[in-house]
Amino acid sequence: YSSLAQNPVLAYQPVVTGLTSPVDAVVAPGDGRMFIGQQNGLIRIRNGASLTEFANLGSIITTTGGEQGLLSLAFHPGYATNRYFFVLYTAATTGAITLARYRRDATNPNTIEAGGTVLLSIPKPAPLADYRNHNGGKIIFGPDGYLYISTGDGGSGGDPGNRAQNRAELLGKMLRLDVNSFATSTPFYNIPSSNPYVGNALGYREEIYAYGLRNPWRWSFDRLTGDMWIGDVGQSAWEEVNWIPAGEASGGNFGWRCYEGAHIYVPGGCSVTDTISPVFEYGRNFANGGISITGGIVYRGAALPALQGFYVVADYVSGNIWKIRPNGSGGWQTFLQNGLQANVAGFVEGATGELYSINRGQGRIDSIITTSVVPVTISSFTATANTGFNEVKWSTAVEVNTSRFYVEYGTDGINFTRAGSVPASGNSNGSSYNYRHNIVQEGLLFYRLAVQDADGSVNYSD
């Protein structure tokens, strides 16, 4: 038999324009509005078609380096009642990776209370001029209610201080903090008792949840399963995606600088048996790879059923996008799509699971959509694998001036060959159709319909 799969074709549809270098965006729990963070420290609220300034942190951050500035924002799960939110940024003068807590005004939902509280400051290596990059960092509240923080290895090239492997340092790590006390004096946060190095006698920082990361600029939790997905930017050859089942990342070593992707970078210092290998990697080229990965999100919305369960990830420079999901046999299906716009700095999950992308270069937030334009309403489209052939079936609810259906197949979901055709019934209320595609060998096949109108024009299903 042959395996049958669907590879949805994605597109970006602008929903917010007029931004200046947006880098992160979050839909606040219990609020429903999207809060957009710009690299210059300005946080703006999307109110329908308009933008409202929420906070301006420009005076406390530095943007001297291209990877400096406001990095990320996260809203406490109880934001609707406690009004607390958190930001990650590089501090003015020192460049330190800084976590701070702020509070929304009690009476005006479009502004914040004066002053914030710095919870954690991670110094950068000296001299700062050589270490402005690799700050991470994305902050997210996990399913367990704790705040997770990704940090880069501190910068320069090749992690010269081997900081990502040094568990006495907070650089190159995934941190996990309990920030739920909202303390106004030190300690401003607590260490979850289940963190892997609590009470250790080796000098390891107890904030560490996992280590061995180079620059995990963007990462996410699967809202359905709690699995962790991390996009880690490579040094010079490989960009990588790491997947960790819910709860299994504790104490894990992602391998940098011993490994870049699945490949040895600096021999020694890591064991293959104690490192987490990437589930996907790509090389430094524009045809089927890129230069800088932007970690994505698993789609769990309802508007795009063809995308359900796919992890969507992009490259910032090449614009290539990948859709990744389990293949049902312990491995992964990975589908590449070329030709999309570059400069995607992050992805956003809406309140109901719909996906958005952040285009830093264009100053936009885009809705992620699938393309499907056909001259009929197709109510179902399925394919069943059999020995020696695949049975392709579809039904239409409406047909207007439709003359013929062409069944096309391919092995990559991008390039297709026509298998055959079926004439349209001519019934304006729709009909049911089937086509038997004889096959000679097993393999992964994709199917689509080319729908020909009476005037000869042809459009395609997903």
MOHUFEN-V309352 format. One record per helix or strand. SS is the DSSP state (2 for helix, 1 for strand). FROM is the first residue (numbers start at 1). TO is the last residue. Records with the same first field share a line. If there is no record, write none. Layout:
# MOHUFEN-V309352
SS = FROM-TO  FROM-TO
This chain:
# MOHUFEN-V309352
1 = 3-5  10-16  22-27  34-38  42-47  50-56  61-61  70-75  84-91  97-104  112-112  117-122  139-141  147-150  173-178  190-190  208-211  218-221  228-232  238-244  253-253  259-260  263-264  280-283  293-298  311-315  321-326  332-337  344-349  355-359  364-370  373-373  376-386  389-399  402-410  417-423  432-438  444-453  458-460
2 = 58-60  79-82  128-130  163-165  272-274  305-307
